[in-house]
């Protein structure tokens, strides 16, 4: 049985979530503030975290950042009444894997939970491989470290996941919809541009100091990891 930690200060919402998830076959614990959430996280082995953004004592962004520093692989879904691009970017920068705006249907939440748990299991299998390489780019999957020409590149958790997906699918155009579904586990909202923002973040870190640019835009189609110097043999 997968264990889920719910961190939500509105008791009615938290109890509804707990009851709904338990009816779906999950084991669910509840914390009503950020400090309590951290204590429960550290004391138990959870498979997934659901956290509100606005929390007493420790806010959701700081909470998720701390959780991810201790366990980068645990999936986190953030809940909030805010839904702008900047709010989503703040959540993803903190390390969130998905973002749901209140009010939401618990059936949609459960669908996203299943996707994240499935992806986490796949990642565990993939991490049995020690590294990925493309051109002069190397990803150490055990230490979660990226190197370009043996120079270490510091990435946020979401930047890392996006780059890994591109390295797993090199020389293939990846649409915004595919990236949203595979990396963010969400449907692409054409009213926001957070994927383009993260591609630009990666370009500044991966390509800016190198003559051979690896991350390219295909107008009207998406993005591609491609090296003109890559050995095709």
Protein Blocks (a to p, Z undefined) as FASTA:
>chain_A
ZZdddddfblklmmmmmmmmmmnopacdddfbfklmmmmmmmpccfbdcddfbdghiafk
lmmmmmmmmommbccddddfbfcfklmmmmmmnopabdcdddddfklmmmmmmmmmmmmm
mmmmmmmpmbdcehjbccdfklopaceehiacdddfklmmmmmmmmmmghiacdfklmmm
mmnopacdfkbcklmmmmmmmmmmmmmmpfbafbdcdehklccdddfkbcfZZ
